[in-house]
Every structure is written in structure tokens, then in C-alpha cells.
């Protein structure tokens, strides 16, 4: 698989805001609408539920920043960017946990460019959504047979 055109998307994304900018550029490049919401402060981010009442900063004084992006069109894709440099990417209901923030642009290009596919086996009957990335890396998540949406079904190899 030729990913050479996406090598420029392997830049380091040091902040959630930088990653949001990359998501917006990807949406524009692929002609998709994007809606982004931001949660800023330790009392607002999902992984900081232990923050005390009224506490908005981390112990080092910084404000943790989390963002959630929903892309329009098919496949249905959402990205939750966490302050800890990782993301949760959901493609047609299939969740990819702990994707490093720097891999998110390449992951999305693979999905939106049609490189992502479903690998199925007849016996035992299993299916996985496979998302190839540059450098012969892949992300793979198993699917339940009843989770095959029309988009996923159209990507079976």
C-alpha cells in the first residue's frame, strides 16, 4: 500500500489544539464537515473525574485540554483527543482506544481514502476492521457480526 502522499501528516502534534487543527485540515481535504467541542480544565475533562470541586488546573498549573470531533458523511467517524497524548477513534461504532495523537492524521487519511477494510474469516466466523498506516503499521479491532453496518459490509475483503 502506498502511503507516500501522507508522509507529511506524520508531524508531531504536541498539543490538543495542534491536533484539532490537523483534524480540520483533514476534513477540508476530504470534503467533510467537522464539529469540534472542547473541554478545558481538570474539572471538565473525562479522565480527570477525581479533580476536586472547582479545581481546573493540573498540579503543575496547566489547563488540561480535551476535544471531541465528529466528522460528517460516511463512514461515521469521531475522535476524542485526550490531554495524555492519545485518542479514541470511533469508525462506524468500532472503537480504537489509545491511538497515539501523532497517528491520528494518518489513521483518518487511511479511513477516508478507502484503505481501511474489513477482514473476514468463514471459520471460525470472525471479522476485524483493519486500518493500515505508513510504515507497515496497522490498527485492528474485532467486530461482532451484528455490528456490520452497510459501510463496513462494503469493505469486506
DSSP file (Angstrom, degrees, kcal/mol; ACC not computed):
  #  RESIDUE AA STRUCTURE BP1 BP2  ACC     N-H-->O    O-->H-N    N-H-->O    O-->H-N    TCO  KAPPA ALPHA  PHI   PSI    X-CA   Y-CA   Z-CA
    1    1 A X              0   0    0      0, 0.0     2,-0.8     0, 0.0   135,-0.2   0.000 360.0 360.0 360.0 132.7    0.0    0.0    0.0
    2    2 A X        +     0   0    0      1,-0.1     3,-0.2   132,-0.1   132,-0.1  -0.782 360.0 158.3 -94.7 112.0    1.4    3.4   -1.0
    3    3 A X    >   +     0   0    0     -2,-0.8     3,-2.5     1,-0.1     4,-0.3   0.200  38.0 116.0-109.5  12.0    1.1    5.9    1.8
    4    4 A X  G >  S+     0   0    0      1,-0.3     3,-1.3     2,-0.2     4,-0.3   0.818  70.3  59.6 -57.3 -32.8    3.9    8.2    0.4
    5    5 A X  G 3  S+     0   0    0      1,-0.3    -1,-0.3    -3,-0.2     3,-0.3   0.687 105.6  50.3 -68.8 -15.3    1.4   11.0   -0.1
    6    6 A X  G X  S+     0   0    0     -3,-2.5     3,-1.6     1,-0.2    -1,-0.3   0.320  75.7 101.4-105.5   8.5    0.6   11.0    3.6
    7    7 A X  G X  S+     0   0    0     -3,-1.3     3,-1.6    -4,-0.3    -1,-0.2   0.846  76.0  62.6 -59.8 -32.9    4.1   11.1    4.9
    8    8 A X  G >  S+     0   0    0     -4,-0.3     3,-0.5     1,-0.3    -1,-0.3   0.686  92.4  66.3 -67.3 -14.9    3.8   14.8    5.6
    9    9 A X  G <  S+     0   0    0     -3,-1.6    97,-0.3     1,-0.2    -1,-0.3   0.326  76.9  86.0 -87.5   8.7    1.0   14.0    8.0
   10   10 A X  G <   +     0   0    0     -3,-1.6    -1,-0.2    95,-0.1    -2,-0.1   0.145  61.3 134.7 -95.0  20.8    3.3   12.3   10.4
   11   11 A X    <   -     0   0    0     -3,-0.5     2,-0.4     1,-0.1    94,-0.1  -0.227  66.1 -96.9 -65.9 158.2    4.3   15.5   12.1
   12   12 A X        -     0   0    0      1,-0.0     2,-0.7     2,-0.0    -1,-0.1  -0.625  29.8-157.4 -77.1 132.1    4.4   15.8   15.9
   13   13 A X        +     0   0    0     -2,-0.4     6,-0.1     1,-0.1    88,-0.1  -0.844  13.4 179.1-111.7  91.2    1.2   17.2   17.4
   14   14 A X        +     0   0    0     -2,-0.7     2,-0.3     4,-0.1    -1,-0.1   0.711  61.6  32.9 -71.5 -20.6    2.4   18.5   20.8
   15   15 A X  S  > S-     0   0    0      1,-0.1     4,-1.9    86,-0.0     5,-0.1  -0.880  78.5-115.3-133.8 163.0   -1.0   19.8   22.0
   16   16 A X  H  > S+     0   0    0     -2,-0.3     4,-2.4     1,-0.2     5,-0.2   0.890 117.6  55.7 -61.4 -39.2   -4.7   19.1   21.7
   17   17 A X  H  > S+     0   0    0      1,-0.2     4,-2.1     2,-0.2    -1,-0.2   0.892 105.8  50.5 -63.1 -39.5   -5.1   22.4   19.8
   18   18 A X  H  > S+     0   0    0      1,-0.2     4,-1.9     2,-0.2    -1,-0.2   0.902 110.9  49.8 -63.3 -40.4   -2.5   21.3   17.2
   19   19 A X  H  X S+     0   0    0     -4,-1.9     4,-2.3     2,-0.2    -2,-0.2   0.885 108.0  53.0 -66.1 -38.9   -4.3   18.0   16.7
   20   20 A X  H  X S+     0   0    0     -4,-2.4     4,-2.4     2,-0.2    -1,-0.2   0.914 107.5  52.1 -61.8 -42.5   -7.6   19.8   16.3
   21   21 A X  H  X S+     0   0    0     -4,-2.1     4,-2.0     1,-0.2    -1,-0.2   0.902 109.3  49.5 -59.7 -41.1   -6.0   22.0   13.6
   22   22 A X  H  X S+     0   0    0     -4,-1.9     4,-2.2     2,-0.2    -2,-0.2   0.896 109.8  51.4 -65.0 -40.3   -4.8   18.8   11.8
   23   23 A X  H  X S+     0   0    0     -4,-2.3     4,-2.5     1,-0.2    -2,-0.2   0.905 109.3  50.2 -62.8 -41.5   -8.4   17.3   12.0
   24   24 A X  H  X S+     0   0    0     -4,-2.4     4,-2.1     1,-0.2    -1,-0.2   0.886 110.2  50.1 -65.2 -38.3   -9.8   20.4   10.5
   25   25 A X  H  X S+     0   0    0     -4,-2.0     4,-2.4     2,-0.2    -1,-0.2   0.893 110.8  49.5 -65.8 -39.8   -7.3   20.3    7.6
   26   26 A X  H  X S+     0   0    0     -4,-2.2     4,-2.0     2,-0.2    -2,-0.2   0.911 109.3  51.8 -65.3 -42.6   -8.1   16.6    7.0
   27   27 A X  H  <>S+     0   0    0     -4,-2.5     5,-3.2     1,-0.2     4,-0.3   0.925 112.0  46.4 -59.5 -44.6  -11.9   17.4    7.0
   28   28 A X  H ><5S+     0   0    0     -4,-2.1     3,-1.1     3,-0.2    -2,-0.2   0.912 111.0  52.4 -64.1 -42.7  -11.3   20.1    4.4
   29   29 A X  H 3<5S+     0   0    0     -4,-2.4    -1,-0.2     1,-0.3    -2,-0.2   0.844 116.0  39.6 -63.0 -34.6   -9.0   17.9    2.3
   30   30 A X  T 3<5S-     0   0    0     -4,-2.0    -1,-0.3    -5,-0.1    -2,-0.2   0.275 113.7-113.9-101.0  10.0  -11.6   15.1    2.2
   31   31 A X  T < 5 +     0   0    0     -3,-1.1     2,-0.4    -4,-0.3    -3,-0.2   0.874  68.3 139.5  64.4  39.4  -14.6   17.4    1.8
   32   32 A X      < -     0   0    0     -5,-3.2    -1,-0.2    -6,-0.2     2,-0.2  -0.882  52.2-123.6-117.3 147.1  -16.2   16.6    5.1
   33   33 A X        -     0   0    0     -2,-0.4    39,-2.7    -5,-0.0     2,-0.4  -0.546  28.1-162.1 -79.0 153.9  -17.9   18.7    7.7
   34   34 A X  E     -A   71   0A   0     37,-0.2     2,-0.5    -2,-0.2    37,-0.2  -1.000  12.1-164.5-140.6 138.8  -16.4   18.7   11.2
   35   35 A X  E     -A   70   0A   0     35,-2.3    35,-2.4    -2,-0.4     2,-0.4  -0.992  14.1-169.7-123.1 125.1  -17.9   19.7   14.5
   36   36 A X  E     -A   69   0A   0     -2,-0.5     2,-0.4    33,-0.2    33,-0.2  -0.945   7.7-171.7-120.6 133.3  -15.5   20.1   17.4
   37   37 A X  E     -A   68   0A   0     31,-2.5    31,-2.5    -2,-0.4     2,-0.4  -0.942  13.2-148.5-118.9 147.8  -16.2   20.6   21.1
   38   38 A X  E     -A   67   0A   0     -2,-0.4     2,-0.5    29,-0.2    29,-0.2  -0.916  10.9-166.3-119.1 140.5  -13.6   21.5   23.7
   39   39 A X  E     -A   66   0A   0     27,-3.3    27,-3.0    -2,-0.4     2,-0.5  -0.985  17.4-177.5-122.4 116.5  -13.4   20.6   27.4
   40   40 A X  E     +A   65   0A   0     -2,-0.5    25,-0.2    25,-0.2     3,-0.1  -0.963  41.3  40.4-123.1 129.7  -10.7   22.7   29.2
   41   41 A X  S >> S-     0   0    0     23,-3.1     3,-2.1    -2,-0.5     4,-1.6  -0.042  85.2 -92.9 112.5 145.1   -9.8   22.3   32.8
   42   42 A X  T 34 S+     0   0    0     14,-2.6     9,-0.4     1,-0.3    14,-0.2   0.770 124.7  56.2 -61.1 -26.1   -9.3   19.4   35.1
   43   43 A X  T 34 S+     0   0    0     12,-0.3    -1,-0.3     1,-0.2    13,-0.1   0.547 112.4  42.6 -82.5  -5.6  -12.9   19.6   36.3
   44   44 A X  T <4 S+     0   0    0     -3,-2.1    -2,-0.2    12,-0.2    -1,-0.2   0.684  89.9  92.7-110.5 -26.3  -14.1   19.3   32.6
   45   45 A X  S >< S-     0   0    0     -4,-1.6     3,-1.4     1,-0.1    -5,-0.1  -0.444  74.2-127.7 -80.5 148.4  -12.0   16.6   31.1
   46   46 A X  G >  S+     0   0    0      1,-0.3     3,-0.5    -2,-0.1    -1,-0.1   0.779 104.4  49.8 -68.2 -29.8  -13.2   13.0   31.1
   47   47 A X  G 3  S+     0   0    0      1,-0.2    -1,-0.3     2,-0.1     3,-0.2   0.393 100.0  67.4 -91.4   5.2  -10.2   11.4   32.6
   48   48 A X  G X   +     0   0    0     -3,-1.4     3,-2.2     1,-0.2    -1,-0.2  -0.148  53.3 132.5-114.6  37.8   -9.9   13.8   35.5
   49   49 A X  T <   +     0   0    0     -3,-0.5    -1,-0.2     1,-0.3    -2,-0.1   0.694  67.6  64.8 -64.5 -16.2  -13.1   12.9   37.4
   50   50 A X  T 3  S+     0   0    0     -3,-0.2    -1,-0.3    -8,-0.0    -7,-0.1   0.494  73.6 118.9 -84.9  -2.0  -11.0   12.8   40.6
   51   51 A X  S <  S-     0   0    0     -3,-2.2     3,-0.1    -9,-0.4     7,-0.0  -0.398  70.7-111.9 -63.7 138.7  -10.4   16.6   40.4
   52   52 A X    >   -     0   0    0      1,-0.2     3,-1.9    -2,-0.1     2,-0.2  -0.138  45.4 -71.4 -67.1 166.9  -11.8   18.3   43.4
   53   53 A X  T 3  S+     0   0    0      1,-0.3    -1,-0.2     3,-0.0     3,-0.1  -0.404 121.2   6.8 -62.0 127.1  -14.7   20.7   43.2
   54   54 A X  T 3  S+     0   0    0      1,-0.3     2,-0.6    -2,-0.2    -1,-0.3   0.450  93.1 134.3  80.3   0.5  -13.7   24.0   41.5
   55   55 A X    <   +     0   0    0     -3,-1.9   -12,-0.3     1,-0.2    -1,-0.3  -0.740  18.7 162.7 -85.5 122.3  -10.2   22.6   40.6
   56   56 A X        +     0   0    0     -2,-0.6   -14,-2.6   -14,-0.2     8,-0.4   0.589  50.7  65.8-114.3 -15.1   -9.4   23.5   36.9
   57   57 A X  S    S-     0   0    0    -16,-0.2     6,-0.2     6,-0.2     2,-0.1  -0.709  76.8-115.7-110.1 159.3   -5.7   23.0   36.7
   58   58 A X    >   -     0   0    0      4,-3.0     3,-2.4    -2,-0.3    -2,-0.1  -0.372  47.6 -92.6 -76.4 168.1   -3.3   20.1   36.9
   59   59 A X  T 3  S+     0   0    0      1,-0.3    -1,-0.1     2,-0.1    -2,-0.0   0.782 128.3  57.8 -55.8 -26.8   -0.8   20.1   39.8
   60   60 A X  T 3  S-     0   0    0      2,-0.1    -1,-0.3     1,-0.0     3,-0.1   0.449 120.8-107.9 -84.2   2.0    1.8   21.8   37.5
   61   61 A X  S <  S+     0   0    0     -3,-2.4    -2,-0.1     1,-0.3     2,-0.1   0.378  77.2 129.0  91.8  -4.1   -0.6   24.7   36.9
   62   62 A X        -     0   0    0     -5,-0.1    -4,-3.0     1,-0.0     2,-0.7  -0.440  59.8-121.2 -83.6 159.3   -1.5   23.8   33.3
   63   63 A X        -     0   0    0     -6,-0.2    -6,-0.2    -2,-0.1     2,-0.1  -0.888  24.6-134.1 -98.4 114.9   -5.0   23.5   32.0
   64   64 A X        -     0   0    0     -2,-0.7   -23,-3.1    -8,-0.4     2,-0.5  -0.464  21.4-155.8 -67.6 142.0   -5.7   20.1   30.5
   65   65 A X  E     +A   40   0A   0    -25,-0.2     2,-0.4    -2,-0.1   -25,-0.2  -0.982  15.2 177.2-127.9 123.3   -7.5   20.3   27.2
   66   66 A X  E     -A   39   0A   0    -27,-3.0   -27,-3.3    -2,-0.5     2,-0.3  -0.948   7.3-169.1-122.3 144.2   -9.7   17.6   25.7
   67   67 A X  E     -AB  38  81A   0     14,-1.7    14,-3.0    -2,-0.4     2,-0.4  -0.975  11.3-156.5-135.6 150.4  -11.5   17.8   22.4
   68   68 A X  E     -AB  37  80A   0    -31,-2.5   -31,-2.5    -2,-0.3     2,-0.4  -0.995  13.0-168.9-127.5 126.1  -14.2   15.8   20.6
   69   69 A X  E     -AB  36  79A   0     10,-3.2    10,-2.5    -2,-0.4     2,-0.5  -0.948   6.7-165.5-119.6 134.8  -14.6   15.9   16.8
   70   70 A X  E     -AB  35  78A   0    -35,-2.4   -35,-2.3    -2,-0.4     2,-0.4  -0.980  12.2-150.9-117.1 126.7  -17.5   14.5   14.8
   71   71 A X  E     -AB  34  77A   0      6,-2.7     6,-0.6    -2,-0.5   -37,-0.2  -0.774  13.8-129.2 -97.1 141.7  -17.0   14.1   11.0
   72   72 A X        +     0   0    0    -39,-2.7     2,-0.0    -2,-0.4    -1,-0.0  -0.415  66.0  29.5 -81.2 163.0  -19.9   14.3    8.6
   73   73 A X  S    S-     0   0    0     -2,-0.1     2,-0.4   -41,-0.1     4,-0.2  -0.230  94.5 -12.2  86.6-174.7  -20.6   11.8    5.9
   74   74 A X  S    S+     0   0    0      2,-0.1     2,-0.2    -2,-0.0    -2,-0.1  -0.900 112.6  42.7-110.8 140.3  -19.9    8.1    5.7
   75   75 A X  S    S-     0   0    0     -2,-0.4     2,-0.5    -4,-0.1    -4,-0.1   0.557  92.2-127.0 -71.4 156.8  -18.2    6.4    7.3
   76   76 A X        +     0   0    0     -2,-0.2    16,-3.2    -6,-0.0     2,-0.4  -0.635  38.8 178.1 -72.5 121.8  -19.3    7.9   10.6
   77   77 A X  E     +BC  71  91A   0     -6,-0.6    -6,-2.7    -2,-0.5     2,-0.3  -0.987  13.8 176.0-132.4 135.8  -16.1    8.9   12.4
   78   78 A X  E     -BC  70  90A   0     12,-2.0    12,-2.7    -2,-0.4     2,-0.4  -0.979  10.2-160.3-134.7 152.7  -15.5   10.6   15.7
   79   79 A X  E     -BC  69  89A   0    -10,-2.5   -10,-3.2    -2,-0.3     2,-0.6  -0.997   4.0-164.5-133.7 127.7  -12.2   11.4   17.5
   80   80 A X  E     -BC  68  88A   0      8,-2.5     8,-2.2    -2,-0.4     2,-0.5  -0.963  13.5-156.9-111.5 116.0  -11.8   12.2   21.2
   81   81 A X  E     -BC  67  87A   0    -14,-3.0   -14,-1.7    -2,-0.6     2,-0.3  -0.817   9.0-156.5 -94.5 124.7   -8.4   13.7   21.9
   82   82 A X    >   -     0   0    0      4,-2.8     3,-1.0    -2,-0.5     4,-0.4  -0.680  25.7-120.3-100.5 154.4   -7.2   13.3   25.4
   83   83 A X  T 3  S+     0   0    0      1,-0.3    -1,-0.1    -2,-0.3   -17,-0.1   0.691 106.0  74.1 -64.4 -17.0   -4.6   15.6   27.2
   84   84 A X  T 3  S-     0   0    0      2,-0.1    -1,-0.3     1,-0.1     3,-0.1   0.117 119.4 -99.9 -86.8  22.8   -2.4   12.5   27.7
   85   85 A X  S <  S+     0   0    0     -3,-1.0    16,-2.3     1,-0.2    17,-0.3   0.736  91.1  98.3  69.2  26.0   -1.3   12.5   24.0
   86   86 A X  E     - D   0 100A   0     -4,-0.4    -4,-2.8    14,-0.3     2,-0.3  -0.855  53.2-151.0-134.7 175.3   -3.7    9.7   22.9
   87   87 A X  E     -CD  81  99A   0     12,-1.8    12,-2.4    -2,-0.3     2,-0.5  -0.963  16.0-135.7-144.8 157.7   -7.1    9.5   21.2
   88   88 A X  E     -C   80   0A   0     -8,-2.2    -8,-2.5    -2,-0.3     2,-0.5  -0.984  27.0-168.2-112.1 116.7  -10.2    7.3   21.0
   89   89 A X  E     -CD  79  96A   0      7,-2.2     7,-3.0    -2,-0.5     2,-0.5  -0.930   2.8-164.8-110.3 128.9  -11.2    7.0   17.3
   90   90 A X  E     -CD  78  95A   0    -12,-2.7   -12,-2.0    -2,-0.5     2,-0.5  -0.963   5.3-175.3-116.2 122.8  -14.6    5.5   16.5
   91   91 A X  E >  S-CD  77  94A   0      3,-2.5     3,-2.2    -2,-0.5   -14,-0.2  -0.964  76.2 -26.6-119.2 112.5  -15.3    4.3   13.0
   92   92 A X  T 3  S-     0   0    0    -16,-3.2    57,-0.2    -2,-0.5    -1,-0.1   0.864 128.4 -47.0  51.0  41.1  -18.9    3.2   12.3
   93   93 A X  T 3  S+     0   0    0    -17,-0.3     2,-0.6     1,-0.2    -1,-0.3   0.364 111.5 122.5  86.2  -5.2  -19.3    2.2   16.0
   94   94 A X  E <   -D   91   0A   0     -3,-2.2    -3,-2.5    53,-0.0     2,-0.5  -0.821  53.7-145.2 -93.6 121.4  -15.9    0.4   16.2
   95   95 A X  E     -D   90   0A   0     -2,-0.6     2,-0.6    -5,-0.2    -5,-0.2  -0.749  14.2-166.7 -96.7 130.1  -13.7    1.9   18.9
   96   96 A X  E     -D   89   0A   0     -7,-3.0    -7,-2.2    -2,-0.5     3,-0.5  -0.943  20.6-160.1-110.6 106.0   -9.9    2.2   18.6
   97   97 A X  E     +     0   0A   0     -2,-0.6    -9,-0.2    -9,-0.2    -7,-0.0  -0.498  61.0  14.1 -87.5 154.3   -8.6    3.0   22.0
   98   98 A X  E    S+     0   0A   0      1,-0.2     2,-0.5    -2,-0.2    -1,-0.2   0.799  70.9 168.2  57.4  38.1   -5.2    4.5   22.9
   99   99 A X  E     -D   87   0A   0    -12,-2.4   -12,-1.8    -3,-0.5    -1,-0.2  -0.726  43.3-112.0 -78.3 123.7   -4.2    5.7   19.4
  100  100 A X  E >>  -D   86   0A   0     -2,-0.5     3,-2.0   -14,-0.2     4,-0.7  -0.302  21.8-122.2 -57.1 139.2   -1.2    8.0   19.8
  101  101 A X  G >4 S+     0   0    0    -16,-2.3     3,-1.0     1,-0.3     4,-0.5   0.837 111.5  58.2 -52.8 -37.4   -2.1   11.6   18.9
  102  102 A X  G 34 S+     0   0    0    -17,-0.3     4,-0.4     1,-0.2    -1,-0.3   0.709 103.6  53.4 -69.5 -18.8    0.6   11.7   16.2
  103  103 A X  G <> S+     0   0    0     -3,-2.0     4,-2.4     1,-0.2    -1,-0.2   0.587  85.1  87.3 -87.9 -11.6   -1.0    8.7   14.5
  104  104 A X  H <X S+     0   0    0     -3,-1.0     4,-2.6    -4,-0.7     5,-0.2   0.913  85.6  49.9 -59.8 -47.7   -4.5   10.2   14.2
  105  105 A X  H  > S+     0   0    0     -4,-0.5     4,-2.4   -96,-0.2    -1,-0.2   0.936 114.2  44.6 -58.6 -45.7   -4.0   12.1   10.9
  106  106 A X  H  > S+     0   0    0     -4,-0.4     4,-2.1   -97,-0.3    -1,-0.2   0.891 112.4  53.3 -64.3 -38.7   -2.6    9.0    9.1
  107  107 A X  H  X S+     0   0    0     -4,-2.4     4,-2.0     2,-0.2    -2,-0.2   0.941 111.2  45.4 -58.9 -49.5   -5.4    6.9   10.6
  108  108 A X  H  X S+     0   0    0     -4,-2.6     4,-3.1     1,-0.2     5,-0.3   0.886 110.5  53.3 -66.1 -39.4   -8.0    9.3    9.3
  109  109 A X  H  X S+     0   0    0     -4,-2.4     4,-1.8    -5,-0.2     6,-0.3   0.903 108.5  51.1 -60.9 -39.8   -6.4    9.5    5.9
  110  110 A X  H  <>S+     0   0    0     -4,-2.1     5,-2.0     2,-0.2     6,-1.4   0.911 114.2  43.3 -63.6 -42.7   -6.5    5.8    5.6
  111  111 A X  H ><5S+     0   0    0     -4,-2.0     3,-1.1     4,-0.2    -2,-0.2   0.953 117.8  43.5 -67.3 -50.2  -10.2    5.6    6.5
  112  112 A X  H 3<5S+     0   0    0     -4,-3.1    -1,-0.2     1,-0.2    -2,-0.2   0.716 111.4  55.0 -72.6 -20.1  -11.3    8.5    4.3
  113  113 A X  T 3<5S-     0   0    0     -4,-1.8    -1,-0.2    -5,-0.3    -2,-0.2   0.464 116.1-109.8 -91.4  -1.8   -9.2    7.4    1.4
  114  114 A X  T < 5S+     0   0    0     -3,-1.1    -3,-0.2    -4,-0.4    -2,-0.1   0.594  86.4 117.5  87.6  10.8  -10.7    3.9    1.3
  115  115 A X      < +     0   0    0     -5,-2.0    -4,-0.2    -6,-0.3    17,-0.2   0.773  51.6  91.3 -80.6 -25.9   -7.6    2.0    2.5
  116  116 A X        +     0   0    0     -6,-1.4     2,-0.3    15,-0.1    15,-0.2  -0.456  59.2 170.0 -68.8 141.4   -9.4    0.8    5.7
  117  117 A X  E     -E  130   0B   0     13,-2.3    13,-3.6    -2,-0.1     2,-0.5  -0.954  36.3-112.1-149.5 165.4  -11.1   -2.6    5.2
  118  118 A X  E     -Ef 129 156B   0     37,-2.7    39,-2.9    -2,-0.3     2,-0.6  -0.903  24.3-156.3-103.9 126.0  -12.8   -5.4    7.0
  119  119 A X  E     -E  128   0B   0      9,-2.8     9,-1.9    -2,-0.5     2,-0.3  -0.907  18.8-173.4-103.2 120.9  -11.0   -8.8    7.0
  120  120 A X  E     -E  127   0B   0     -2,-0.6     2,-0.4     7,-0.2     7,-0.2  -0.837  15.0-160.1-117.7 153.2  -13.4  -11.6    7.5
  121  121 A X  E   > -E  126   0B   0      5,-2.6     5,-1.2    -2,-0.3     3,-0.2  -0.974  13.2-149.6-127.6 144.8  -13.0  -15.4    8.0
  122  122 A X  T   5S+     0   0    0     -2,-0.4     2,-0.4     1,-0.3     3,-0.3   0.893  79.8  60.4 -79.1 -41.7  -15.6  -18.0    7.4
  123  123 A X  T   5S+     0   0    0      1,-0.4    -1,-0.3     2,-0.1     2,-0.1  -0.971 118.6  14.9-140.7 124.7  -14.4  -20.4   10.1
  124  124 A X  T   5S-     0   0    0     -2,-0.4     2,-0.7    -3,-0.2    -1,-0.4   0.684 107.3-122.4 -66.5 149.4  -14.4  -19.6   12.8
  125  125 A X  T   5 +     0   0    0     -3,-0.3     2,-0.3    -2,-0.1    -3,-0.2  -0.452  54.4 143.1 -67.7 109.3  -16.6  -16.7   11.7
  126  126 A X  E   < -E  121   0B   0     -5,-1.2    -5,-2.6    -2,-0.7     2,-0.3  -0.950  28.3-166.2-140.6 160.0  -14.8  -13.5   12.7
  127  127 A X  E     -EG 120 143B   0     16,-0.6    16,-3.3    -2,-0.3     2,-0.3  -0.991   2.3-170.0-147.6 147.6  -14.3  -10.1   11.3
  128  128 A X  E     -EG 119 142B   0     -9,-1.9    -9,-2.8    -2,-0.3     2,-0.6  -0.997  23.9-129.5-138.0 141.6  -11.9   -7.2   12.0
  129  129 A X  E     -EG 118 141B   0     12,-2.8    12,-1.9    -2,-0.3     2,-0.5  -0.837  30.8-162.0 -88.0 122.0  -11.7   -3.6   10.9
  130  130 A X  E     -EG 117 140B   0    -13,-3.6   -13,-2.3    -2,-0.6     2,-0.6  -0.921  12.0-172.4-112.6 126.9   -8.1   -3.1    9.7
  131  131 A X  E     - G   0 139B   0      8,-3.1     8,-2.1    -2,-0.5     2,-0.2  -0.926  14.6-152.6-120.1 104.4   -6.7    0.4    9.3
  132  132 A X  E     - G   0 138B   0     -2,-0.6     2,-0.3     6,-0.2     6,-0.3  -0.522  11.6-169.0 -79.3 144.2   -3.3    0.4    7.6
  133  133 A X  E  >  - G   0 137B   0      4,-3.7     4,-1.0    -2,-0.2     3,-0.5  -0.824  35.5 -78.8-122.6 163.7   -0.8    3.2    8.3
  134  134 A X  T  4 S+     0   0    0     -2,-0.3     3,-0.4     1,-0.2    -1,-0.1  -0.215 112.5  42.3 -57.6 154.4    2.5    4.2    6.7
  135  135 A X  T  4 S-     0   0    0      1,-0.2    -1,-0.2    -3,-0.0     3,-0.1   0.765 130.0 -74.0  78.8  25.7    5.5    2.1    7.7
  136  136 A X  T  4 S+     0   0    0     -3,-0.5     2,-0.3     1,-0.2    -1,-0.2   0.807  93.5 141.1  56.3  32.5    3.6   -1.2    7.5
  137  137 A X  E  <  -G  133   0B   0     -4,-1.0    -4,-3.7    -3,-0.4     2,-0.3  -0.805  27.8-174.9-101.0 147.7    1.8   -0.4   10.8
  138  138 A X  E     -G  132   0B   0     -2,-0.3     2,-0.4    -6,-0.3    -6,-0.2  -0.981  22.0-146.2-139.9 153.5   -1.9   -1.3   11.2
  139  139 A X  E     -G  131   0B   0     -8,-2.1    -8,-3.1    -2,-0.3     2,-0.4  -0.967  25.0-176.3-112.8 137.1   -4.6   -0.9   13.8
  140  140 A X  E     -G  130   0B   0     -2,-0.4     2,-0.4   -10,-0.2   -10,-0.2  -0.996  10.7-179.8-140.5 131.6   -7.1   -3.8   14.0
  141  141 A X  E     -G  129   0B   0    -12,-1.9   -12,-2.8    -2,-0.4     2,-0.1  -0.997  28.7-120.4-130.4 136.8  -10.3   -4.2   16.1
  142  142 A X  E     -G  128   0B   0     -2,-0.4     2,-0.4   -14,-0.3   -14,-0.3  -0.432  26.6-147.6 -74.3 148.0  -12.5   -7.2   16.1
  143  143 A X  E     -G  127   0B   0    -16,-3.3   -16,-0.6    -2,-0.1     2,-0.3  -0.890  11.3-127.0-116.9 145.4  -16.2   -6.8   15.1
  144  144 A X    >   -     0   0    0     -2,-0.4     3,-2.4     1,-0.1     4,-0.2  -0.717  29.4-120.7 -83.0 143.6  -19.2   -8.6   16.2
  145  145 A X  G >  S+     0   0    0     -2,-0.3     3,-1.1     1,-0.3    -1,-0.1   0.825 113.5  56.0 -56.7 -32.6  -21.2  -10.0   13.3
  146  146 A X  G 3  S+     0   0    0      1,-0.2    -1,-0.3    -3,-0.0    -3,-0.0   0.519  96.2  67.2 -80.4  -2.3  -24.2   -7.9   14.3
  147  147 A X  G <   +     0   0    0     -3,-2.4     2,-1.1     2,-0.1    -1,-0.2   0.382  66.3 120.8 -94.7   3.6  -22.1   -4.7   14.2
  148  148 A X    <   -     0   0    0     -3,-1.1     2,-0.1    -4,-0.2   -56,-0.0  -0.563  45.8-167.9 -74.8 102.9  -21.6   -4.8   10.4
  149  149 A X     >  -     0   0    0     -2,-1.1     4,-3.0   -57,-0.2     5,-0.2  -0.330  40.1 -97.2 -77.1 168.5  -23.1   -1.5    9.1
  150  150 A X  H  > S+     0   0    0      1,-0.2     4,-1.7     2,-0.2     5,-0.1   0.891 127.0  50.7 -56.3 -38.6  -23.7   -1.1    5.4
  151  151 A X  H  4 S+     0   0    0      2,-0.2     4,-0.4     1,-0.2    -1,-0.2   0.945 112.2  45.6 -64.9 -46.4  -20.3    0.8    5.1
  152  152 A X  H >4 S+     0   0    0      1,-0.2     3,-1.7     2,-0.2   -34,-0.2   0.919 111.0  53.8 -62.2 -43.2  -18.4   -1.9    7.0
  153  153 A X  H >< S+     0   0    0     -4,-3.0     3,-1.1     1,-0.3    -1,-0.2   0.848 103.8  56.3 -60.0 -34.1  -20.1   -4.6    4.9
  154  154 A X  T 3< S+     0   0    0     -4,-1.7    -1,-0.3     1,-0.2    -2,-0.2   0.577 103.9  55.3 -74.8  -7.8  -19.0   -2.8    1.7
  155  155 A X  T <  S+     0   0    0     -3,-1.7   -37,-2.7    -4,-0.4    -1,-0.2   0.236  75.2 130.2-108.1  11.3  -15.3   -3.0    2.9
  156  156 A X  B <    f  118   0B   0     -3,-1.1   -37,-0.2   -39,-0.2   -27,-0.0  -0.482 360.0 360.0 -71.9 133.2  -15.1   -6.8    3.4
  157  157 A X              0   0    0    -39,-2.9   -38,-0.2    -2,-0.2    -1,-0.2   0.327 360.0 360.0-117.7 360.0  -12.1   -8.5    1.8
